[in-house]
Amino acid sequence: MDVEYLHHGVPLADYQLTKADGQRQDEAAQVHEWVQRQLAKAPPWSEERWERMRQSWGSVRSPV
């Protein structure tokens, strides 16, 4: 079965970012940085905790 895709250009090609768009992007970057700092402070998980996560989620691997 052949599929033909139609191209209608870039929908937002002419969109100009507003100040609000820039502020939302800055806020998202700040939230990301805050989360990274909080994660850096968190103690590492024990192997027992990773094992419980593997059992409840499937096959989650320990990052170490």
N, CA, C, O and CB atoms as a CASP TS submission, in Angstrom:
PFRMAT TS
TARGET T0000
AUTHOR 0000-0000-0000
METHOD Language model
MODEL 1
PARENT N/A
ATOM      1  N   MET     1       0.843  -1.175   0.000  1.00  0.00           N
ATOM      2  CA  MET     1       0.000   0.000   0.000  1.00  0.00           C
ATOM      3  C   MET     1       0.888   1.238   0.000  1.00  0.00           C
ATOM      4  O   MET     1       1.705   1.413   0.904  1.00  0.00           O
ATOM      5  CB  MET     1      -0.959  -0.002   1.216  1.00  0.00           C
ATOM      6  N   ASP     2       0.740   2.082  -0.986  1.00  0.00           N
ATOM      7  CA  ASP     2       1.504   3.323  -1.065  1.00  0.00           C
ATOM      8  C   ASP     2       0.776   4.426  -0.299  1.00  0.00           C
ATOM      9  O   ASP     2      -0.443   4.574  -0.391  1.00  0.00           O
ATOM     10  CB  ASP     2       1.728   3.740  -2.541  1.00  0.00           C
ATOM     11  N   VAL     3       1.554   5.189   0.452  1.00  0.00           N
ATOM     12  CA  VAL     3       0.985   6.300   1.206  1.00  0.00           C
ATOM     13  C   VAL     3       1.562   7.582   0.641  1.00  0.00           C
ATOM     14  O   VAL     3       2.775   7.694   0.462  1.00  0.00           O
ATOM     15  CB  VAL     3       1.280   6.172   2.738  1.00  0.00           C
ATOM     16  N   GLU     4       0.712   8.541   0.362  1.00  0.00           N
ATOM     17  CA  GLU     4       1.167   9.822  -0.160  1.00  0.00           C
ATOM     18  C   GLU     4       0.947  10.881   0.916  1.00  0.00           C
ATOM     19  O   GLU     4      -0.170  11.067   1.398  1.00  0.00           O
ATOM     20  CB  GLU     4       0.418  10.196  -1.483  1.00  0.00           C
ATOM     21  N   TYR     5       2.017  11.569   1.283  1.00  0.00           N
ATOM     22  CA  TYR     5       1.933  12.616   2.286  1.00  0.00           C
ATOM     23  C   TYR     5       1.882  13.965   1.583  1.00  0.00           C
ATOM     24  O   TYR     5       2.648  14.227   0.655  1.00  0.00           O
ATOM     25  CB  TYR     5       3.130  12.546   3.270  1.00  0.00           C
ATOM     26  N   LEU     6       0.980  14.805   2.032  1.00  0.00           N
ATOM     27  CA  LEU     6       0.865  16.137   1.466  1.00  0.00           C
ATOM     28  C   LEU     6       1.603  17.122   2.357  1.00  0.00           C
ATOM     29  O   LEU     6       1.511  17.048   3.582  1.00  0.00           O
ATOM     30  CB  LEU     6      -0.616  16.544   1.301  1.00  0.00           C
ATOM     31  N   HIS     7       2.328  18.035   1.749  1.00  0.00           N
ATOM     32  CA  HIS     7       3.090  19.031   2.492  1.00  0.00           C
ATOM     33  C   HIS     7       2.385  20.374   2.347  1.00  0.00           C
ATOM     34  O   HIS     7       2.132  20.832   1.233  1.00  0.00           O
ATOM     35  CB  HIS     7       4.568  19.112   1.987  1.00  0.00           C
ATOM     36  N   HIS     8       2.077  20.989   3.455  1.00  0.00           N
ATOM     37  CA  HIS     8       1.360  22.259   3.433  1.00  0.00           C
ATOM     38  C   HIS     8       2.226  23.403   3.952  1.00  0.00           C
ATOM     39  O   HIS     8       1.699  24.411   4.421  1.00  0.00           O
ATOM     40  CB  HIS     8       0.085  22.156   4.259  1.00  0.00           C
ATOM     41  N   GLY     9       3.523  23.262   3.875  1.00  0.00           N
ATOM     42  CA  GLY     9       4.415  24.313   4.368  1.00  0.00           C
ATOM     43  C   GLY     9       4.623  24.207   5.866  1.00  0.00           C
ATOM     44  O   GLY     9       4.187  23.247   6.502  1.00  0.00           O
ATOM     45  N   VAL    10       5.284  25.187   6.414  1.00  0.00           N
ATOM     46  CA  VAL    10       5.552  25.241   7.845  1.00  0.00           C
ATOM     47  C   VAL    10       4.457  26.085   8.487  1.00  0.00           C
ATOM     48  O   VAL    10       4.381  27.287   8.232  1.00  0.00           O
ATOM     49  CB  VAL    10       6.981  25.829   8.145  1.00  0.00           C
ATOM     50  N   PRO    11       3.606  25.475   9.319  1.00  0.00           N
ATOM     51  CA  PRO    11       2.439  26.186   9.841  1.00  0.00           C
ATOM     52  C   PRO    11       2.762  27.478  10.586  1.00  0.00           C
ATOM     53  O   PRO    11       2.022  28.455  10.468  1.00  0.00           O
ATOM     54  CB  PRO    11       1.687  25.285  10.747  1.00  0.00           C
ATOM     55  N   LEU    12       3.847  27.499  11.345  1.00  0.00           N
ATOM     56  CA  LEU    12       4.153  28.684  12.147  1.00  0.00           C
ATOM     57  C   LEU    12       5.358  29.448  11.615  1.00  0.00           C
ATOM     58  O   LEU    12       6.027  30.147  12.377  1.00  0.00           O
ATOM     59  CB  LEU    12       4.400  28.285  13.587  1.00  0.00           C
ATOM     60  N   ALA    13       5.643  29.331  10.339  1.00  0.00           N
ATOM     61  CA  ALA    13       6.827  29.967   9.758  1.00  0.00           C
ATOM     62  C   ALA    13       6.816  31.475   9.954  1.00  0.00           C
ATOM     63  O   ALA    13       7.873  32.071  10.162  1.00  0.00           O
ATOM     64  CB  ALA    13       6.923  29.644   8.277  1.00  0.00           C
ATOM     65  N   ASP    14       5.652  32.105   9.894  1.00  0.00           N
ATOM     66  CA  ASP    14       5.565  33.558  10.013  1.00  0.00           C
ATOM     67  C   ASP    14       5.288  34.034  11.431  1.00  0.00           C
ATOM     68  O   ASP    14       5.151  35.235  11.664  1.00  0.00           O
ATOM     69  CB  ASP    14       4.498  34.073   9.104  1.00  0.00           C
ATOM     70  N   TYR    15       5.203  33.106  12.382  1.00  0.00           N
ATOM     71  CA  TYR    15       4.878  33.473  13.765  1.00  0.00           C
ATOM     72  C   TYR    15       6.053  34.190  14.396  1.00  0.00           C
ATOM     73  O   TYR    15       7.185  33.711  14.325  1.00  0.00           O
ATOM     74  CB  TYR    15       4.500  32.228  14.597  1.00  0.00           C
ATOM     75  N   GLN    16       5.803  35.309  15.000  1.00  0.00           N
ATOM     76  CA  GLN    16       6.830  36.063  15.715  1.00  0.00           C
ATOM     77  C   GLN    16       6.658  35.829  17.214  1.00  0.00           C
ATOM     78  O   GLN    16       5.566  35.995  17.757  1.00  0.00           O
ATOM     79  CB  GLN    16       6.751  37.586  15.375  1.00  0.00           C
ATOM     80  N   LEU    17       7.742  35.445  17.870  1.00  0.00           N
ATOM     81  CA  LEU    17       7.662  35.217  19.307  1.00  0.00           C
ATOM     82  C   LEU    17       7.334  36.513  20.030  1.00  0.00           C
ATOM     83  O   LEU    17       7.839  37.582  19.687  1.00  0.00           O
ATOM     84  CB  LEU    17       8.976  34.629  19.835  1.00  0.00           C
ATOM     85  N   THR    18       6.480  36.399  21.035  1.00  0.00           N
ATOM     86  CA  THR    18       6.114  37.561  21.833  1.00  0.00           C
ATOM     87  C   THR    18       6.947  37.575  23.113  1.00  0.00           C
ATOM     88  O   THR    18       7.672  36.624  23.406  1.00  0.00           O
ATOM     89  CB  THR    18       4.596  37.554  22.161  1.00  0.00           C
ATOM     90  N   LYS    19       6.833  38.660  23.867  1.00  0.00           N
ATOM     91  CA  LYS    19       7.513  38.730  25.159  1.00  0.00           C
ATOM     92  C   LYS    19       7.029  37.611  26.071  1.00  0.00           C
ATOM     93  O   LYS    19       7.817  37.015  26.805  1.00  0.00           O
ATOM     94  CB  LYS    19       7.281  40.101  25.824  1.00  0.00           C
ATOM     95  N   ALA    20       5.730  37.328  26.022  1.00  0.00           N
ATOM     96  CA  ALA    20       5.159  36.260  26.865  1.00  0.00           C
ATOM     97  C   ALA    20       5.757  34.904  26.495  1.00  0.00           C
ATOM     98  O   ALA    20       6.017  34.078  27.370  1.00  0.00           O
ATOM     99  CB  ALA    20       3.615  36.216  26.720  1.00  0.00           C
ATOM    100  N   ASP    21       5.977  34.675  25.195  1.00  0.00           N
ATOM    101  CA  ASP    21       6.614  33.420  24.768  1.00  0.00           C
ATOM    102  C   ASP    21       8.007  33.308  25.370  1.00  0.00           C
ATOM    103  O   ASP    21       8.389  32.260  25.890  1.00  0.00           O
ATOM    104  CB  ASP    21       6.691  33.338  23.222  1.00  0.00           C
ATOM    105  N   GLY    22       8.756  34.392  25.295  1.00  0.00           N
ATOM    106  CA  GLY    22      10.109  34.407  25.851  1.00  0.00           C
ATOM    107  C   GLY    22      10.102  34.190  27.349  1.00  0.00           C
ATOM    108  O   GLY    22      10.958  33.483  27.880  1.00  0.00           O
ATOM    109  N   GLN    23       9.129  34.802  28.046  1.00  0.00           N
ATOM    110  CA  GLN    23       9.034  34.629  29.494  1.00  0.00           C
ATOM    111  C   GLN    23       8.713  33.179  29.847  1.00  0.00           C
ATOM    112  O   GLN    23       9.279  32.632  30.793  1.00  0.00           O
ATOM    113  CB  GLN    23       7.964  35.566  30.079  1.00  0.00           C
ATOM    114  N   ARG    24       7.810  32.554  29.093  1.00  0.00           N
ATOM    115  CA  ARG    24       7.483  31.146  29.356  1.00  0.00           C
ATOM    116  C   ARG    24       8.703  30.249  29.125  1.00  0.00           C
ATOM    117  O   ARG    24       8.932  29.298  29.873  1.00  0.00           O
ATOM    118  CB  ARG    24       6.310  30.689  28.457  1.00  0.00           C
ATOM    119  N   GLN    25       9.476  30.556  28.096  1.00  0.00           N
ATOM    120  CA  GLN    25      10.679  29.768  27.835  1.00  0.00           C
ATOM    121  C   GLN    25      11.684  29.943  28.976  1.00  0.00           C
ATOM    122  O   GLN    25      12.303  28.975  29.417  1.00  0.00           O
ATOM    123  CB  GLN    25      11.317  30.178  26.486  1.00  0.00           C
ATOM    124  N   ASP    26      11.843  31.188  29.453  1.00  0.00           N
ATOM    125  CA  ASP    26      12.757  31.447  30.572  1.00  0.00           C
ATOM    126  C   ASP    26      12.294  30.718  31.829  1.00  0.00           C
ATOM    127  O   ASP    26      13.104  30.120  32.537  1.00  0.00           O
ATOM    128  CB  ASP    26      12.861  32.959  30.845  1.00  0.00           C
ATOM    129  N   GLU    27      10.985  30.768  32.108  1.00  0.00           N
ATOM    130  CA  GLU    27      10.448  30.083  33.281  1.00  0.00           C
ATOM    131  C   GLU    27      10.656  28.578  33.184  1.00  0.00           C
ATOM    132  O   GLU    27      10.999  27.933  34.175  1.00  0.00           O
ATOM    133  CB  GLU    27       8.962  30.397  33.446  1.00  0.00           C
ATOM    134  N   ALA    28      10.452  28.021  32.006  1.00  0.00           N
ATOM    135  CA  ALA    28      10.657  26.580  31.828  1.00  0.00           C
ATOM    136  C   ALA    28      12.120  26.218  32.068  1.00  0.00           C
ATOM    137  O   ALA    28      12.410  25.186  32.672  1.00  0.00           O
ATOM    138  CB  ALA    28      10.220  26.137  30.412  1.00  0.00           C
ATOM    139  N   ALA    29      13.036  27.052  31.603  1.00  0.00           N
ATOM    140  CA  ALA    29      14.467  26.802  31.810  1.00  0.00           C
ATOM    141  C   ALA    29      14.802  26.902  33.297  1.00  0.00           C
ATOM    142  O   ALA    29      15.596  26.110  33.806  1.00  0.00           O
ATOM    143  CB  ALA    29      15.328  27.805  30.990  1.00  0.00           C
ATOM    144  N   GLN    30      14.209  27.864  33.996  1.00  0.00           N
ATOM    145  CA  GLN    30      14.456  28.005  35.431  1.00  0.00           C
ATOM    146  C   GLN    30      13.922  26.803  36.207  1.00  0.00           C
ATOM    147  O   GLN    30      14.574  26.327  37.137  1.00  0.00           O
ATOM    148  CB  GLN    30      13.816  29.294  35.957  1.00  0.00           C
ATOM    149  N   VAL    31      12.751  26.315  35.835  1.00  0.00           N
ATOM    150  CA  VAL    31      12.184  25.131  36.494  1.00  0.00           C
ATOM    151  C   VAL    31      13.105  23.937  36.261  1.00  0.00           C
ATOM    152  O   VAL    31      13.383  23.174  37.186  1.00  0.00           O
ATOM    153  CB  VAL    31      10.745  24.828  35.963  1.00  0.00           C
ATOM    154  N   HIS    32      13.577  23.777  35.025  1.00  0.00           N
ATOM    155  CA  HIS    32      14.472  22.664  34.701  1.00  0.00           C
ATOM    156  C   HIS    32      15.740  22.740  35.554  1.00  0.00           C
ATOM    157  O   HIS    32      16.173  21.732  36.113  1.00  0.00           O
ATOM    158  CB  HIS    32      14.834  22.675  33.196  1.00  0.00           C
ATOM    159  N   GLU    33      16.327  23.920  35.651  1.00  0.00           N
ATOM    160  CA  GLU    33      17.541  24.077  36.452  1.00  0.00           C
ATOM    161  C   GLU    33      17.285  23.782  37.923  1.00  0.00           C
ATOM    162  O   GLU    33      18.112  23.153  38.582  1.00  0.00           O
ATOM    163  CB  GLU    33      18.097  25.486  36.296  1.00  0.00           C
ATOM    164  N   TRP    34      16.127  24.238  38.451  1.00  0.00           N
ATOM    165  CA  TRP    34      15.786  23.984  39.842  1.00  0.00           C
ATOM    166  C   TRP    34      15.666  22.484  40.094  1.00  0.00           C
ATOM    167  O   TRP    34      16.190  21.971  41.083  1.00  0.00           O
ATOM    168  CB  TRP    34      14.478  24.697  40.217  1.00  0.00           C
ATOM    169  N   VAL    35      14.982  21.790  39.204  1.00  0.00           N
ATOM    170  CA  VAL    35      14.808  20.336  39.354  1.00  0.00           C
ATOM    171  C   VAL    35      16.169  19.650  39.332  1.00  0.00           C
ATOM    172  O   VAL    35      16.421  18.749  40.133  1.00  0.00           O
ATOM    173  CB  VAL    35      13.895  19.763  38.228  1.00  0.00           C
ATOM    174  N   GLN    36      17.051  20.069  38.421  1.00  0.00           N
ATOM    175  CA  GLN    36      18.380  19.456  38.358  1.00  0.00           C
ATOM    176  C   GLN    36      19.151  19.678  39.657  1.00  0.00           C
ATOM    177  O   GLN    36      19.835  18.771  40.130  1.00  0.00           O
ATOM    178  CB  GLN    36      19.175  20.022  37.173  1.00  0.00           C
ATOM    179  N   ARG    37      19.046  20.889  40.246  1.00  0.00           N
ATOM    180  CA  ARG    37      19.732  21.160  41.524  1.00  0.00           C
ATOM    181  C   ARG    37      19.163  20.280  42.638  1.00  0.00           C
ATOM    182  O   ARG    37      19.915  19.761  43.463  1.00  0.00           O
ATOM    183  CB  ARG    37      19.596  22.659  41.908  1.00  0.00           C
ATOM    184  N   GLN    38      17.834  20.111  42.664  1.00  0.00           N
ATOM    185  CA  GLN    38      17.213  19.279  43.704  1.00  0.00           C
ATOM    186  C   GLN    38      17.640  17.828  43.552  1.00  0.00           C
ATOM    187  O   GLN    38      17.923  17.153  44.542  1.00  0.00           O
ATOM    188  CB  GLN    38      15.677  19.387  43.644  1.00  0.00           C
ATOM    189  N   LEU    39      17.687  17.350  42.320  1.00  0.00           N
ATOM    190  CA  LEU    39      18.116  15.967  42.089  1.00  0.00           C
ATOM    191  C   LEU    39      19.563  15.756  42.492  1.00  0.00           C
ATOM    192  O   LEU    39      19.921  14.688  42.989  1.00  0.00           O
ATOM    193  CB  LEU    39      17.930  15.590  40.626  1.00  0.00           C
ATOM    194  N   ALA    40      20.400  16.765  42.283  1.00  0.00           N
ATOM    195  CA  ALA    40      21.813  16.645  42.651  1.00  0.00           C
ATOM    196  C   ALA    40      21.972  16.524  44.163  1.00  0.00           C
ATOM    197  O   ALA    40      22.930  15.911  44.634  1.00  0.00           O
ATOM    198  CB  ALA    40      22.608  17.853  42.132  1.00  0.00           C
ATOM    199  N   LYS    41      21.050  17.097  44.925  1.00  0.00           N
ATOM    200  CA  LYS    41      21.109  17.042  46.390  1.00  0.00           C
ATOM    201  C   LYS    41      20.572  15.716  46.948  1.00  0.00           C
ATOM    202  O   LYS    41      20.900  15.333  48.071  1.00  0.00           O
ATOM    203  CB  LYS    41      20.319  18.206  46.984  1.00  0.00           C
ATOM    204  N   ALA    42      19.760  15.034  46.172  1.00  0.00           N
ATOM    205  CA  ALA    42      19.099  13.823  46.664  1.00  0.00           C
ATOM    206  C   ALA    42      20.115  12.703  46.879  1.00  0.00           C
ATOM    207  O   ALA    42      21.050  12.551  46.093  1.00  0.00           O
ATOM    208  CB  ALA    42      18.005  13.366  45.680  1.00  0.00           C
ATOM    209  N   PRO    43      19.930  11.925  47.936  1.00  0.00           N
ATOM    210  CA  PRO    43      20.845  10.799  48.160  1.00  0.00           C
ATOM    211  C   PRO    43      20.620   9.724  47.100  1.00  0.00           C
ATOM    212  O   PRO    43      19.510   9.582  46.588  1.00  0.00           O
ATOM    213  CB  PRO    43      20.651  10.205  49.582  1.00  0.00           C
ATOM    214  N   PRO    44      21.649   8.982  46.776  1.00  0.00           N
ATOM    215  CA  PRO    44      21.486   7.911  45.779  1.00  0.00           C
ATOM    216  C   PRO    44      20.580   6.813  46.331  1.00  0.00           C
ATOM    217  O   PRO    44      20.498   6.596  47.540  1.00  0.00           O
ATOM    218  CB  PRO    44      22.867   7.317  45.375  1.00  0.00           C
ATOM    219  N   TRP    45      19.910   6.136  45.417  1.00  0.00           N
ATOM    220  CA  TRP    45      19.032   5.040  45.802  1.00  0.00           C
ATOM    221  C   TRP    45      19.845   3.787  46.090  1.00  0.00           C
ATOM    222  O   TRP    45      20.861   3.522  45.448  1.00  0.00           O
ATOM    223  CB  TRP    45      17.996   4.766  44.706  1.00  0.00           C
ATOM    224  N   SER    46      19.378   3.028  47.062  1.00  0.00           N
ATOM    225  CA  SER    46      20.013   1.748  47.363  1.00  0.00           C
ATOM    226  C   SER    46      19.608   0.733  46.288  1.00  0.00           C
ATOM    227  O   SER    46      18.632   0.927  45.564  1.00  0.00           O
ATOM    228  CB  SER    46      19.614   1.243  48.792  1.00  0.00           C
ATOM    229  N   GLU    47      20.370  -0.336  46.207  1.00  0.00           N
ATOM    230  CA  GLU    47      20.046  -1.399  45.248  1.00  0.00           C
ATOM    231  C   GLU    47      18.681  -2.004  45.569  1.00  0.00           C
ATOM    232  O   GLU    47      17.945  -2.391  44.661  1.00  0.00           O
ATOM    233  CB  GLU    47      21.137  -2.500  45.261  1.00  0.00           C
ATOM    234  N   GLU    48      18.342  -2.085  46.851  1.00  0.00           N
ATOM    235  CA  GLU    48      17.033  -2.616  47.255  1.00  0.00           C
ATOM    236  C   GLU    48      15.898  -1.740  46.713  1.00  0.00           C
ATOM    237  O   GLU    48      14.880  -2.252  46.249  1.00  0.00           O
ATOM    238  CB  GLU    48      16.941  -2.711  48.796  1.00  0.00           C
ATOM    239  N   ARG    49      16.078  -0.446  46.775  1.00  0.00           N
ATOM    240  CA  ARG    49      15.042   0.461  46.255  1.00  0.00           C
ATOM    241  C   ARG    49      14.911   0.330  44.740  1.00  0.00           C
ATOM    242  O   ARG    49      13.801   0.323  44.208  1.00  0.00           O
ATOM    243  CB  ARG    49      15.364   1.922  46.630  1.00  0.00           C
ATOM    244  N   TRP    50      16.058   0.224  44.040  1.00  0.00           N
ATOM    245  CA  TRP    50      16.011   0.017  42.590  1.00  0.00           C
ATOM    246  C   TRP    50      15.281  -1.281  42.248  1.00  0.00           C
ATOM    247  O   TRP    50      14.517  -1.345  41.285  1.00  0.00           O
ATOM    248  CB  TRP    50      17.434  -0.007  42.004  1.00  0.00           C
ATOM    249  N   GLU    51      15.529  -2.303  43.048  1.00  0.00           N
ATOM    250  CA  GLU    51      14.878  -3.591  42.805  1.00  0.00           C
ATOM    251  C   GLU    51      13.365  -3.465  42.969  1.00  0.00           C
ATOM    252  O   GLU    51      12.609  -4.021  42.172  1.00  0.00           O
ATOM    253  CB  GLU    51      15.432  -4.669  43.762  1.00  0.00           C
ATOM    254  N   ARG    52      12.920  -2.747  43.986  1.00  0.00           N
ATOM    255  CA  ARG    52      11.473  -2.536  44.165  1.00  0.00           C
ATOM    256  C   ARG    52      10.892  -1.787  42.966  1.00  0.00           C
ATOM    257  O   ARG    52       9.785  -2.090  42.522  1.00  0.00           O
ATOM    258  CB  ARG    52      11.190  -1.749  45.477  1.00  0.00           C
ATOM    259  N   MET    53      11.633  -0.814  42.443  1.00  0.00           N
ATOM    260  CA  MET    53      11.158  -0.067  41.272  1.00  0.00           C
ATOM    261  C   MET    53      11.107  -0.977  40.047  1.00  0.00           C
ATOM    262  O   MET    53      10.157  -0.919  39.267  1.00  0.00           O
ATOM    263  CB  MET    53      12.071   1.154  40.995  1.00  0.00           C
ATOM    264  N   ARG    54      12.116  -1.809  39.880  1.00  0.00           N
ATOM    265  CA  ARG    54      12.126  -2.742  38.745  1.00  0.00           C
ATOM    266  C   ARG    54      10.903  -3.653  38.797  1.00  0.00           C
ATOM    267  O   ARG    54      10.279  -3.933  37.774  1.00  0.00           O
ATOM    268  CB  ARG    54      13.424  -3.589  38.742  1.00  0.00           C
ATOM    269  N   GLN    55      10.576  -4.105  39.991  1.00  0.00           N
ATOM    270  CA  GLN    55       9.426  -4.996  40.144  1.00  0.00           C
ATOM    271  C   GLN    55       8.111  -4.278  39.855  1.00  0.00           C
ATOM    272  O   GLN    55       7.207  -4.859  39.256  1.00  0.00           O
ATOM    273  CB  GLN    55       9.396  -5.578  41.551  1.00  0.00           C
ATOM    274  N   SER    56       8.002  -3.027  40.273  1.00  0.00           N
ATOM    275  CA  SER    56       6.733  -2.326  40.083  1.00  0.00           C
ATOM    276  C   SER    56       6.597  -1.703  38.692  1.00  0.00           C
ATOM    277  O   SER    56       5.477  -1.562  38.202  1.00  0.00           O
ATOM    278  CB  SER    56       6.584  -1.251  41.131  1.00  0.00           C
ATOM    279  N   TRP    57       7.701  -1.327  38.042  1.00  0.00           N
ATOM    280  CA  TRP    57       7.639  -0.675  36.725  1.00  0.00           C
ATOM    281  C   TRP    57       8.010  -1.593  35.582  1.00  0.00           C
ATOM    282  O   TRP    57       7.769  -1.253  34.424  1.00  0.00           O
ATOM    283  CB  TRP    57       8.541   0.517  36.703  1.00  0.00           C
ATOM    284  N   GLY    58       8.573  -2.711  35.863  1.00  0.00           N
ATOM    285  CA  GLY    58       9.044  -3.567  34.788  1.00  0.00           C
ATOM    286  C   GLY    58      10.548  -3.701  34.858  1.00  0.00           C
ATOM    287  O   GLY    58      11.079  -4.267  35.814  1.00  0.00           O
ATOM    288  N   SER    59      11.241  -3.188  33.857  1.00  0.00           N
ATOM    289  CA  SER    59      12.709  -3.364  33.830  1.00  0.00           C
ATOM    290  C   SER    59      13.425  -2.018  33.861  1.00  0.00           C
ATOM    291  O   SER    59      14.101  -1.651  32.900  1.00  0.00           O
ATOM    292  CB  SER    59      13.138  -4.153  32.572  1.00  0.00           C
ATOM    293  N   VAL    60      13.280  -1.283  34.958  1.00  0.00           N
ATOM    294  CA  VAL    60      14.013  -0.040  35.130  1.00  0.00           C
ATOM    295  C   VAL    60      15.420  -0.375  35.596  1.00  0.00           C
ATOM    296  O   VAL    60      15.604  -1.136  36.546  1.00  0.00           O
ATOM    297  CB  VAL    60      13.297   0.906  36.139  1.00  0.00           C
ATOM    298  N   ARG    61      16.404   0.193  34.927  1.00  0.00           N
ATOM    299  CA  ARG    61      17.793  -0.121  35.290  1.00  0.00           C
ATOM    300  C   ARG    61      18.379   0.957  36.189  1.00  0.00           C
ATOM    301  O   ARG    61      18.054   2.135  36.045  1.00  0.00           O
ATOM    302  CB  ARG    61      18.658  -0.278  34.030  1.00  0.00           C
ATOM    303  N   SER    62      19.227   0.560  37.099  1.00  0.00           N
ATOM    304  CA  SER    62      19.938   1.493  37.945  1.00  0.00           C
ATOM    305  C   SER    62      20.940   2.280  37.094  1.00  0.00           C
ATOM    306  O   SER    62      21.579   1.696  36.219  1.00  0.00           O
ATOM    307  CB  SER    62      20.651   0.751  39.104  1.00  0.00           C
ATOM    308  N   PRO    63      21.094   3.594  37.328  1.00  0.00           N
ATOM    309  CA  PRO    63      22.018   4.385  36.530  1.00  0.00           C
ATOM    310  C   PRO    63      23.478   4.125  36.848  1.00  0.00           C
ATOM    311  O   PRO    63      24.361   4.613  36.142  1.00  0.00           O
ATOM    312  CB  PRO    63      21.729   5.824  36.717  1.00  0.00           C
ATOM    313  N   VAL    64      23.746   3.363  37.900  1.00  0.00           N
ATOM    314  CA  VAL    64      25.145   3.066  38.263  1.00  0.00           C
ATOM    315  C   VAL    64      25.560   1.694  37.816  1.00  0.00           C
ATOM    316  O   VAL    64      26.701   1.290  38.041  1.00  0.00           O
ATOM    317  CB  VAL    64      25.348   3.186  39.758  1.00  0.00           C
TER
END
